[in-house]
Amino acid sequence: MFLIRDAYATIWDWEDKGKYAKVRIGTSEKNKQSGEYENSNWFATFVGDAHTKVLETSEKDRITIKSGKINNLSKKQDDGKYKNYLNVVIFDFELSDVPAKKSSSSSNKSSSKSMPPI
């Protein structure tokens, strides 16, 4: 398990599931060799304070994750093989004042506040 603190992310979409929300977020880091940003997309579960707060966000809102974790669980399948499940859980975040990076391929799509089932 890895703990997440003070990490920036962009909200792309979320779906309220009652006691938690399934959220698609994006993160990026600068490649020191090329100078280009490398983007990662994550399907995260927002619980507790994060669940309440995410319901007030919109597409492209930037956040600072204050508390979260990533774990990778192995589960034995019926055929005896193991399958790994990567889980990202966010407990708390704040809206960030860090502006989103401009991208030449960004679209002007409206936020639907829902996404396909995960």
Residue frames as a rotation matrix with the C-alpha (Angstrom) as fourth column:
MET 1
0.584 0.812 0.000 0.00
0.812 -0.584 0.000 0.00
0.000 0.000 -1.000 0.00
PHE 2
-0.654 -0.698 0.293 1.16
0.698 -0.705 -0.122 3.52
0.292 0.125 0.948 -0.84
LEU 3
0.114 0.658 -0.744 -0.21
0.781 -0.522 -0.342 6.63
-0.614 -0.542 -0.574 0.84
ILE 4
-0.152 -0.062 0.987 -1.10
0.807 -0.584 0.087 9.74
0.571 0.809 0.139 -1.16
ARG 5
0.319 0.218 -0.922 -0.61
0.741 -0.664 0.100 13.23
-0.591 -0.715 -0.373 0.27
ASP 6
0.231 -0.185 -0.955 -0.50
-0.181 -0.973 0.144 16.65
-0.956 0.140 -0.258 -1.39
ALA 7
-0.710 -0.367 0.602 -0.80
0.480 0.374 0.794 15.30
-0.516 0.852 -0.090 -4.94
TYR 8
-0.436 0.535 -0.724 -2.45
-0.632 -0.754 -0.177 17.30
-0.641 0.381 0.667 -7.72
ALA 9
-0.709 0.294 0.641 -5.12
0.568 0.777 0.272 15.77
-0.418 0.557 -0.718 -9.94
THR 10
-0.789 0.537 -0.300 -7.83
-0.615 -0.675 0.408 16.81
0.016 0.506 0.862 -12.39
ILE 11
-0.324 0.792 0.518 -11.43
-0.017 0.543 -0.840 15.65
-0.946 -0.281 -0.162 -12.02
TRP 12
-0.969 0.016 -0.247 -12.76
-0.248 -0.024 0.969 14.34
0.010 1.000 0.027 -15.33
ASP 13
-0.155 0.952 -0.264 -15.99
-0.476 0.162 0.865 12.65
0.866 0.259 0.428 -14.38
TRP 14
-0.935 -0.124 0.333 -17.78
-0.353 0.422 -0.835 11.14
-0.037 -0.898 -0.438 -11.38
GLU 15
-0.165 0.900 -0.404 -20.72
-0.183 0.374 0.909 8.95
0.969 0.224 0.103 -10.52
ASP 16
-0.398 0.123 0.909 -22.40
-0.911 -0.175 -0.374 9.06
0.113 -0.977 0.182 -7.11
LYS 17
-0.444 0.186 -0.876 -22.96
-0.056 0.971 0.234 5.55
0.894 0.153 -0.420 -5.70
GLY 18
0.635 0.748 -0.192 -24.67
0.203 0.079 0.976 6.62
0.745 -0.659 -0.102 -2.45
LYS 19
0.922 -0.320 -0.217 -22.01
0.212 -0.053 0.976 6.12
-0.324 -0.946 0.019 0.24
TYR 20
-0.153 -0.985 -0.074 -19.10
0.304 -0.118 0.945 6.69
-0.940 0.122 0.318 -2.16
ALA 21
0.748 0.324 -0.580 -18.37
-0.426 -0.435 -0.793 8.02
-0.509 0.840 -0.188 -5.65
LYS 22
0.270 -0.647 0.714 -16.51
0.791 0.572 0.219 6.46
-0.549 0.505 0.666 -8.57
VAL 23
0.749 -0.082 -0.657 -14.33
-0.202 -0.973 -0.109 9.20
-0.631 0.215 -0.746 -10.03
ARG 24
0.559 -0.620 0.550 -12.13
0.821 0.322 -0.472 9.41
0.115 0.715 0.689 -13.11
ILE 25
0.804 -0.386 -0.452 -9.11
-0.121 -0.851 0.512 11.57
-0.582 -0.357 -0.731 -12.34
GLY 26
0.741 -0.631 0.232 -5.94
0.439 0.193 -0.878 12.43
0.509 0.752 0.420 -14.21
THR 27
0.687 -0.645 -0.335 -2.43
0.064 -0.405 0.912 13.15
-0.724 -0.648 -0.237 -13.02
SER 28
0.865 -0.471 0.171 0.71
0.194 0.000 -0.981 14.15
0.462 0.882 0.092 -14.88
GLU 29
0.577 -0.771 -0.269 4.41
0.215 -0.174 0.961 14.41
-0.788 -0.612 0.065 -14.37
LYS 30
0.743 -0.374 -0.554 7.12
-0.659 -0.552 -0.510 16.03
-0.115 0.745 -0.657 -16.41
ASN 31
0.822 -0.550 0.147 9.56
0.569 0.803 -0.177 13.70
-0.021 0.229 0.973 -18.15
LYS 32
0.587 -0.635 -0.502 12.95
-0.036 -0.640 0.767 15.12
-0.809 -0.433 -0.399 -17.18
GLN 33
-0.393 -0.770 0.502 14.59
0.494 0.284 0.822 13.88
-0.775 0.571 0.270 -20.37
SER 34
-0.402 0.293 0.867 12.07
0.894 -0.080 0.441 15.10
0.199 0.953 -0.230 -22.94
GLY 35
-0.988 0.075 -0.138 10.49
-0.023 -0.939 -0.344 17.97
-0.155 -0.336 0.929 -21.01
GLU 36
-0.462 0.872 -0.160 7.04
-0.363 -0.021 0.931 16.68
0.809 0.488 0.327 -22.05
TYR 37
-0.370 0.437 0.820 4.26
-0.894 0.073 -0.442 15.88
-0.253 -0.897 0.363 -19.59
GLU 38
-0.809 0.143 -0.570 3.20
-0.074 0.938 0.339 12.24
0.583 0.316 -0.749 -19.23
ASN 39
-0.259 0.840 0.478 -0.44
-0.929 -0.351 0.114 11.78
0.263 -0.415 0.871 -18.25
SER 40
-0.960 0.089 -0.267 -2.03
0.153 0.960 -0.233 8.99
0.236 -0.264 -0.935 -16.22
ASN 41
-0.178 0.959 0.222 -5.74
-0.714 -0.282 0.641 8.30
0.677 -0.044 0.734 -15.79
TRP 42
-0.986 -0.149 -0.074 -7.11
-0.040 0.642 -0.766 6.65
0.162 -0.752 -0.639 -12.67
PHE 43
0.069 0.994 -0.080 -10.46
-0.092 0.086 0.992 5.26
0.993 -0.061 0.097 -11.59
ALA 44
-0.893 -0.445 0.064 -10.67
-0.042 -0.057 -0.997 6.19
0.448 -0.894 0.032 -7.92
THR 45
0.116 0.888 -0.445 -13.19
0.729 0.229 0.646 5.64
0.675 -0.399 -0.620 -5.16
PHE 46
-0.632 -0.235 0.738 -13.91
-0.225 -0.856 -0.465 8.79
0.741 -0.460 0.489 -3.14
VAL 47
0.066 0.604 -0.794 -15.16
0.723 0.520 0.456 8.07
0.688 -0.604 -0.402 0.40
GLY 48
-0.092 -0.070 -0.993 -15.91
0.948 -0.311 -0.066 10.07
-0.305 -0.948 0.095 3.55
ASP 49
0.122 0.079 -0.989 -15.21
0.128 -0.990 -0.063 13.80
-0.984 -0.119 -0.131 3.23
ALA 50
-0.837 -0.495 -0.234 -13.95
-0.176 -0.162 0.971 13.30
-0.519 0.854 0.049 -0.33
HIS 51
-0.607 0.691 0.392 -17.28
0.794 0.514 0.325 11.77
0.023 0.509 -0.861 -1.36
THR 52
0.317 0.756 -0.573 -19.23
0.751 -0.569 -0.335 14.76
-0.579 -0.324 -0.748 -0.04
LYS 53
-0.038 -0.430 -0.902 -16.88
-0.136 -0.892 0.431 17.28
-0.990 0.139 -0.025 -1.67
VAL 54
-0.880 -0.400 0.256 -16.65
0.172 0.235 0.957 15.62
-0.443 0.886 -0.139 -5.08
LEU 55
-0.118 0.930 0.349 -20.40
0.954 0.204 -0.220 16.02
-0.276 0.307 -0.911 -5.59
GLU 56
0.662 0.317 -0.679 -19.77
0.253 -0.947 -0.196 19.78
-0.705 -0.042 -0.708 -5.88
THR 57
-0.357 -0.892 -0.277 -17.06
-0.084 -0.264 0.961 19.52
-0.930 0.367 0.020 -8.54
SER 58
0.788 0.513 -0.342 -17.17
-0.354 -0.078 -0.932 19.87
-0.505 0.855 0.120 -12.30
GLU 59
0.729 -0.513 0.454 -15.16
0.683 0.597 -0.422 18.48
-0.055 0.617 0.785 -15.18
LYS 60
0.228 -0.817 0.530 -11.59
0.499 -0.369 -0.784 19.86
0.836 0.443 0.324 -15.28
ASP 61
0.861 0.001 0.508 -11.59
-0.416 -0.573 0.706 21.03
0.292 -0.819 -0.493 -11.64
ARG 62
-0.084 -0.952 -0.294 -8.08
-0.109 0.303 -0.947 20.78
0.990 -0.048 -0.129 -10.22
ILE 63
0.911 0.378 0.166 -7.73
-0.221 0.107 0.969 19.26
0.349 -0.919 0.181 -6.74
THR 64
-0.316 -0.932 0.177 -5.03
-0.734 0.123 -0.668 18.63
0.601 -0.341 -0.723 -4.18
ILE 65
0.490 0.435 -0.755 -5.41
0.076 0.842 0.534 15.18
0.868 -0.319 0.380 -2.67
LYS 66
0.154 -0.378 0.913 -4.81
-0.887 -0.460 -0.041 15.54
0.436 -0.803 -0.406 1.06
SER 67
-0.386 -0.223 0.895 -5.30
-0.692 0.712 -0.122 11.88
-0.610 -0.666 -0.429 2.01
GLY 68
0.642 0.581 -0.501 -5.57
-0.766 0.514 -0.386 8.71
0.034 0.631 0.775 -0.04
LYS 69
-0.119 -0.697 0.707 -4.04
-0.495 0.659 0.567 5.31
-0.861 -0.282 -0.423 -0.73
ILE 70
0.280 0.099 -0.955 -3.20
-0.898 0.378 -0.224 2.95
0.338 0.921 0.195 -3.57
ASN 71
-0.176 -0.367 0.914 -3.12
-0.601 0.775 0.195 -0.79
-0.779 -0.515 -0.357 -3.06
ASN 72
-0.198 0.014 -0.980 -2.82
-0.885 0.428 0.185 -3.81
0.422 0.904 -0.072 -5.32
LEU 73
0.010 0.318 0.948 -4.80
-0.760 0.618 -0.199 -6.83
-0.649 -0.719 0.248 -4.14
SER 74
-0.742 -0.235 -0.628 -4.32
-0.588 0.679 0.440 -10.36
0.323 0.695 -0.642 -5.50
LYS 75
0.062 0.809 0.584 -7.35
-0.815 0.378 -0.438 -12.63
-0.576 -0.449 0.683 -5.60
LYS 76
-0.852 -0.343 0.396 -7.38
-0.135 0.874 0.466 -16.28
-0.506 0.343 -0.791 -6.55
GLN 77
-0.265 0.737 -0.622 -9.69
-0.964 -0.180 0.198 -17.05
0.034 0.652 0.758 -9.48
ASP 78
0.642 0.633 0.433 -11.72
-0.631 0.757 -0.172 -20.23
-0.436 -0.163 0.885 -10.04
ASP 79
0.865 -0.341 -0.368 -9.02
-0.105 0.595 -0.797 -21.55
0.491 0.728 0.479 -12.38
GLY 80
0.680 -0.595 -0.429 -6.41
0.718 0.422 0.553 -21.27
-0.147 -0.684 0.714 -9.60
LYS 81
-0.265 -0.765 0.587 -4.63
0.802 -0.513 -0.306 -18.29
0.535 0.390 0.749 -11.14
TYR 82
-0.120 0.145 -0.982 -4.31
0.774 -0.606 -0.184 -14.98
-0.622 -0.782 -0.040 -9.35
LYS 83
0.152 0.216 0.965 -5.63
0.770 -0.638 0.021 -11.68
0.620 0.740 -0.263 -10.67
ASN 84
-0.678 -0.467 -0.568 -4.43
0.717 -0.592 -0.369 -8.31
-0.164 -0.657 0.736 -9.40
TYR 85
0.419 0.833 0.362 -6.78
0.812 -0.522 0.260 -5.43
0.405 0.185 -0.895 -8.65
LEU 86
-0.748 -0.654 0.110 -5.37
0.573 -0.721 -0.390 -1.90
0.334 -0.229 0.914 -8.38
ASN 87
0.389 0.891 -0.232 -7.45
0.881 -0.286 0.378 0.25
0.270 -0.352 -0.896 -6.01
VAL 88
-0.768 -0.492 0.411 -7.16
0.348 -0.858 -0.377 4.01
0.538 -0.146 0.830 -5.56
VAL 89
0.281 0.838 -0.468 -9.11
0.905 -0.068 0.420 5.39
0.320 -0.541 -0.777 -2.58
ILE 90
-0.592 -0.388 0.706 -9.31
0.192 -0.919 -0.343 9.11
0.782 -0.067 0.619 -1.80
PHE 91
-0.214 0.454 -0.865 -10.33
0.972 0.185 -0.143 10.16
0.095 -0.872 -0.481 1.71
ASP 92
0.520 0.348 -0.780 -9.98
0.483 -0.873 -0.068 13.96
-0.705 -0.341 -0.622 1.51
PHE 93
-0.316 -0.603 0.733 -9.05
0.942 -0.292 0.165 16.68
0.114 0.742 0.660 -0.98
GLU 94
0.019 0.292 -0.956 -9.21
0.291 -0.916 -0.274 20.42
-0.956 -0.274 -0.102 -1.49
LEU 95
0.879 0.203 0.431 -9.93
0.474 -0.276 -0.836 22.42
-0.050 0.939 -0.339 -4.62
SER 96
-0.030 -0.995 -0.099 -6.59
0.871 -0.074 0.486 23.56
-0.491 -0.071 0.868 -5.97
ASP 97
0.681 0.175 -0.711 -5.59
-0.082 -0.946 -0.313 27.00
-0.727 0.272 -0.630 -7.13
VAL 98
-0.514 -0.855 0.070 -3.07
-0.103 0.142 0.984 25.41
-0.852 0.499 -0.161 -9.51
PRO 99
0.225 0.644 -0.732 -4.33
-0.839 -0.254 -0.481 25.97
-0.495 0.722 0.483 -13.07
ALA 100
0.643 0.051 0.764 -4.72
0.241 0.934 -0.265 23.02
-0.727 0.355 0.588 -15.42
LYS 101
-0.495 -0.864 -0.095 -1.97
0.063 -0.145 0.987 22.66
-0.866 0.483 0.126 -18.00
LYS 102
0.317 0.573 -0.756 -2.94
-0.735 -0.355 -0.578 23.82
-0.599 0.739 0.308 -21.47
SER 103
-0.337 -0.343 0.877 -3.07
0.235 0.871 0.432 21.05
-0.912 0.351 -0.212 -24.03
SER 104
-0.744 0.015 -0.668 -3.22
-0.598 -0.461 0.656 21.42
-0.298 0.887 0.352 -27.78
SER 105
-0.798 0.441 -0.410 -5.59
0.027 0.707 0.707 18.45
0.602 0.554 -0.576 -27.94
SER 106
-0.844 0.511 -0.162 -8.04
0.217 0.049 -0.975 19.56
-0.490 -0.858 -0.152 -25.26
SER 107
-0.553 0.745 0.374 -11.71
0.610 0.057 0.790 19.49
0.568 0.665 -0.486 -26.19
ASN 108
-0.855 0.343 0.389 -14.49
-0.468 -0.834 -0.292 21.84
0.224 -0.432 0.874 -25.20
LYS 109
-0.426 0.678 -0.599 -16.82
0.284 0.729 0.623 19.11
0.859 0.096 -0.503 -23.93
SER 110
0.001 0.508 0.862 -19.48
-0.766 -0.553 0.327 19.83
0.643 -0.661 0.388 -21.31
SER 111
-0.904 -0.351 0.246 -19.58
-0.417 0.590 -0.691 17.95
0.097 -0.727 -0.680 -18.01
SER 112
-0.144 0.887 -0.439 -22.26
-0.319 0.378 0.869 15.30
0.937 0.265 0.228 -17.68
LYS 113
-0.246 -0.078 0.966 -21.46
-0.966 -0.062 -0.251 14.36
0.079 -0.995 -0.060 -14.06
SER 114
0.617 0.358 0.701 -21.90
-0.453 0.890 -0.056 10.71
-0.644 -0.283 0.711 -14.92
MET 115
-0.335 -0.751 -0.570 -19.85
-0.939 0.218 0.264 8.02
-0.074 0.624 -0.778 -16.56
PRO 116
0.210 0.408 -0.888 -20.31
-0.516 0.818 0.254 4.48
0.830 0.405 0.383 -17.77
PRO 117
0.940 0.172 0.295 -20.47
-0.341 0.454 0.823 1.85
0.007 -0.874 0.486 -15.04
ILE 118
-0.016 -1.000 0.010 -17.09
-0.946 0.012 -0.325 0.82
0.324 -0.015 -0.946 -13.67
